[in-house]
Amino acid sequence: MTAIPVLKVTGQTLPDVWERSVIACWEEGAAIRTEYDKEGDPPSRDCTMIMVVQEPWAEPRIHRAFPAGLDDLEVYRQEVVLGVHDHWIDPEAGKWAYTYSERLFKYRAEGRAIDQIAQVVDKLAATPHTRRAQAVTWKVWLDPGIDDPPCLQRIWFRILDDTLICNVHMRSNDAYKAAFMNIFAFTDLQRIVAEQVSAKLGREIKPGQYVHMADSYHIYGSYFDEFERFLKTVRERTFEERTWDSEFAEPFFEEGRRRLEREKERGE
């Protein structure tokens, strides 16, 4: 039977689960062509992936091998949860067609901007066990025809024993070059929702289990050589040598915040 492998990785921390998910995709994923392949690129490794992070805020939180800087990670987090680059949206000028922040906090439909996260918070505060606390990104009248439609499709929340569960569904996810940064930002959104629901209820709601589901979780053939270096790092270094805790990362996060301030001063 021809099928895309469906893989599941469960663990305590974000860097552990991400690392094992990428390796699982590499070892067990199917070889499939993509719409982005250039001549000579080998097929991608591709699977459907379910990642369960039992304690997404447990340390260490950061994998050293995600392919970007720690300042970039902070900038991306703010893009998602604070909308610091929403002003870059201008598809008519050939710029961004959307941001995740814009779709989650200012979803434009029926002539108005809908704050879906505020709706989620209100729904959870009114009925913590509701199954209706979700935010979506897809616009059926627009996204099938744009060049880079949203990978994130839906975020779903539910409270169990004063713990906020978060499930995220992606239609497509670059396992090596995007997934870690995605999850880092989405778990921060989970934290923010938990804090806002706590304020409404007058008791602490803690962020708990995070589940990340990707229909196409892939490693592109175009960067297989780079990915081999990641595998070498995993083979040769201990888990402690492959990760950082948040305290170590904070000075680099501060540099990311300064970058954003400089952008703002320059009007970028």
C-alpha positions as CSV (number, residue, x, y, z in Angstrom):
1,M,0.0,0.0,0.0
2,T,1.3,3.5,-0.9
3,A,1.0,5.8,2.0
4,I,2.7,8.8,3.7
5,P,4.1,7.5,7.1
6,V,2.3,8.7,10.2
7,L,4.8,9.2,13.0
8,K,4.5,10.2,16.6
9,V,7.1,11.5,19.1
10,T,6.3,12.1,22.7
11,G,8.7,13.6,25.3
12,Q,9.0,16.1,28.1
13,T,10.8,19.1,26.6
14,L,10.6,21.0,23.4
15,P,14.2,20.5,22.2
16,D,14.1,16.8,22.9
17,V,10.8,16.2,21.0
18,W,11.8,18.4,18.1
19,E,15.2,16.7,17.7
20,R,13.6,13.2,17.7
21,S,10.9,14.3,15.4
22,V,13.3,15.5,12.8
23,I,15.4,12.3,13.0
24,A,12.2,10.2,12.7
25,C,11.3,12.1,9.6
26,W,14.8,11.6,8.1
27,E,14.8,7.9,8.9
28,E,11.2,6.9,8.2
29,G,9.8,9.6,5.9
30,A,8.8,8.9,2.3
31,A,10.7,10.3,-0.6
32,I,8.4,12.9,-2.3
33,R,8.9,15.8,-4.7
34,T,7.9,19.3,-3.7
35,E,6.7,22.4,-5.6
36,Y,10.0,24.2,-4.6
37,D,12.5,21.7,-6.0
38,K,15.2,22.9,-8.3
39,E,16.8,20.8,-11.0
40,G,19.1,18.2,-9.3
41,D,17.5,18.4,-5.9
42,P,16.8,15.0,-4.4
43,P,13.2,14.4,-3.2
44,S,12.3,15.6,0.3
45,R,11.8,13.2,3.2
46,D,8.2,13.6,4.2
47,C,5.8,12.2,6.8
48,T,2.7,13.2,8.8
49,M,4.0,14.0,12.3
50,I,2.4,14.2,15.7
51,M,4.6,15.7,18.4
52,V,3.5,15.7,22.0
53,V,5.5,18.0,24.4
54,Q,4.4,17.1,27.9
55,E,6.1,20.1,29.6
56,P,6.7,22.8,26.9
57,W,8.0,25.3,29.5
58,A,10.4,22.9,31.2
59,E,14.1,23.7,30.8
60,P,16.1,23.4,28.6
61,R,13.7,25.2,26.1
62,I,16.1,25.7,23.2
63,H,18.0,23.4,20.8
64,R,21.3,24.8,19.8
65,A,21.0,23.3,16.3
66,F,17.9,25.1,15.0
67,P,19.2,27.0,12.0
68,A,18.9,30.6,13.1
69,G,20.2,32.9,15.8
70,L,18.7,33.4,19.2
71,D,18.0,37.0,18.4
72,D,16.1,35.8,15.3
73,L,14.1,33.5,17.6
74,E,13.0,36.4,19.7
75,V,12.1,38.5,16.7
76,Y,10.0,35.6,15.3
77,R,8.3,35.1,18.7
78,Q,7.3,38.8,18.7
79,E,6.1,38.5,15.1
80,V,3.6,35.8,16.1
81,V,2.4,37.0,19.5
82,L,2.8,40.8,19.3
83,G,2.4,41.4,15.5
84,V,5.6,43.5,15.3
85,H,5.8,43.0,11.5
86,D,2.1,43.2,10.7
87,H,2.8,46.5,9.0
88,W,4.8,44.6,6.4
89,I,1.6,43.2,5.0
90,D,1.0,44.7,1.5
91,P,0.4,42.0,-1.1
92,E,-0.4,44.6,-3.8
93,A,3.2,45.9,-3.4
94,G,4.6,42.4,-3.6
95,K,5.2,42.2,0.1
96,W,3.7,39.8,2.7
97,A,0.2,38.6,2.2
98,Y,-0.4,38.0,5.9
99,T,1.3,37.2,9.2
100,Y,0.2,34.6,11.7
101,S,-0.4,37.4,14.2
102,E,-2.7,39.2,11.7
103,R,-4.7,36.1,11.0
104,L,-5.0,35.2,14.8
105,F,-5.6,38.6,16.3
106,K,-7.1,40.6,13.3
107,Y,-8.7,38.0,11.1
108,R,-10.4,40.1,8.4
109,A,-13.9,38.8,7.4
110,E,-17.3,40.3,6.9
111,G,-15.8,43.8,6.7
112,R,-14.2,43.7,10.2
113,A,-11.1,42.5,12.1
114,I,-11.8,39.6,14.5
115,D,-9.6,39.0,17.5
116,Q,-9.8,35.3,17.6
117,I,-7.5,35.0,20.6
118,A,-9.7,37.3,22.7
119,Q,-12.6,35.1,21.7
120,V,-10.6,32.0,22.9
121,V,-9.8,33.6,26.2
122,D,-13.5,34.7,26.8
123,K,-14.8,31.2,25.8
124,L,-12.3,29.4,28.1
125,A,-13.0,31.7,31.0
126,A,-16.8,31.1,30.6
127,T,-16.5,27.4,30.0
128,P,-13.0,26.0,30.7
129,H,-13.9,22.5,29.3
130,T,-15.3,23.9,26.1
131,R,-14.3,22.2,22.8
132,R,-14.9,25.4,20.8
133,A,-11.9,27.5,21.8
134,Q,-10.0,27.7,18.6
135,A,-8.5,30.2,16.2
136,V,-8.0,29.5,12.4
137,T,-5.9,31.1,9.7
138,W,-7.2,29.8,6.4
139,K,-9.3,32.0,4.1
140,V,-11.0,29.8,1.6
141,W,-11.7,32.7,-0.7
142,L,-8.1,33.8,-0.9
143,D,-5.4,31.3,0.3
144,P,-5.6,28.6,-2.4
145,G,-4.5,31.1,-5.0
146,I,-1.6,32.9,-3.2
147,D,2.1,31.9,-3.6
148,D,2.8,31.2,0.1
149,P,-0.4,30.3,1.9
150,P,-0.3,29.9,5.7
151,C,1.2,26.7,7.0
152,L,-0.5,27.1,10.4
153,Q,-4.1,26.2,10.0
154,R,-5.7,26.0,13.5
155,I,-4.9,26.4,17.2
156,W,-7.2,24.6,19.6
157,F,-7.3,25.1,23.4
158,R,-8.9,23.3,26.3
159,I,-8.5,23.4,30.1
160,L,-8.2,20.3,32.2
161,D,-7.5,20.5,36.0
162,D,-6.5,24.2,35.7
163,T,-4.0,23.3,33.0
164,L,-4.3,24.8,29.5
165,I,-3.8,22.2,26.7
166,C,-2.8,23.5,23.3
167,N,-3.1,21.6,19.9
168,V,-1.7,23.1,16.8
169,H,-2.4,21.8,13.3
170,M,-0.1,22.6,10.3
171,R,-0.8,21.7,6.7
172,S,2.9,21.9,5.9
173,N,6.0,22.3,8.1
174,D,9.7,22.4,7.3
175,A,10.9,20.1,9.9
176,Y,14.5,21.3,10.2
177,K,14.3,25.0,9.3
178,A,11.0,26.1,10.6
179,A,9.3,23.7,13.1
180,F,11.4,24.6,16.2
181,M,10.8,28.3,15.8
182,N,7.1,27.7,15.1
183,I,6.7,25.7,18.3
184,F,8.7,28.1,20.4
185,A,6.4,30.9,19.4
186,F,3.2,28.9,19.6
187,T,4.0,27.7,23.1
188,D,4.5,31.4,24.1
189,L,1.0,32.1,22.7
190,Q,-0.2,29.2,24.9
191,R,1.4,30.9,27.9
192,I,-0.2,34.2,27.1
193,V,-3.7,32.7,26.7
194,A,-3.2,30.9,30.1
195,E,-2.2,34.2,31.8
196,Q,-5.2,36.0,30.3
197,V,-7.7,33.3,31.3
198,S,-6.1,33.2,34.8
199,A,-6.8,36.9,35.1
200,K,-10.4,36.5,34.2
201,L,-11.0,33.5,36.5
202,G,-9.0,34.8,39.4
203,R,-7.0,31.6,39.7
204,E,-3.9,30.3,38.1
205,I,-4.2,28.4,34.8
206,K,-0.9,26.8,33.9
207,P,0.3,26.1,30.3
208,G,0.5,22.3,30.0
209,Q,0.7,19.7,27.2
210,Y,1.4,21.0,23.7
211,V,0.6,18.9,20.6
212,H,2.0,19.8,17.2
213,M,0.4,18.0,14.2
214,A,1.8,18.5,10.7
215,D,0.1,16.9,7.6
216,S,3.4,17.3,5.7
217,Y,6.4,17.3,7.9
218,H,9.4,17.5,5.6
219,I,13.1,17.8,5.2
220,Y,13.9,19.4,1.8
221,G,16.4,17.7,-0.5
222,S,17.9,21.0,-1.3
223,Y,19.6,21.2,2.1
224,F,20.5,17.5,2.8
225,D,24.2,18.4,3.1
226,E,23.4,20.9,5.8
227,F,21.2,18.4,7.6
228,E,24.0,15.8,7.6
229,R,25.9,18.3,9.9
230,F,22.9,18.3,12.2
231,L,23.0,14.5,12.4
232,K,26.7,14.6,13.1
233,T,26.1,17.0,16.0
234,V,23.5,14.7,17.5
235,R,25.8,11.7,17.2
236,E,28.8,13.5,18.8
237,R,27.4,15.7,21.5
238,T,25.5,15.1,24.7
239,F,21.9,16.4,25.0
240,E,23.2,19.1,27.4
241,E,25.8,20.1,24.8
242,R,23.0,20.3,22.2
243,T,20.6,22.6,24.2
244,W,20.4,25.9,26.0
245,D,18.2,27.1,28.8
246,S,16.3,30.4,28.7
247,E,18.7,32.1,31.1
248,F,21.5,31.6,28.7
249,A,19.5,32.8,25.8
250,E,18.1,36.0,27.5
251,P,21.0,38.4,26.4
252,F,20.6,37.3,22.8
253,F,16.8,37.8,23.1
254,E,17.5,41.3,24.3
255,E,19.6,41.9,21.2
256,G,16.5,40.8,19.2
257,R,14.4,43.3,21.0
258,R,17.0,46.0,20.3
259,R,16.9,45.0,16.6
260,L,13.2,45.6,16.6
261,E,13.6,49.0,18.3
262,R,16.1,50.0,15.6
263,E,13.7,48.9,12.9
264,K,11.0,51.0,14.5
265,E,13.3,54.1,14.7
266,R,14.2,53.7,11.0
267,G,10.5,53.4,10.1
268,E,11.0,49.9,8.7
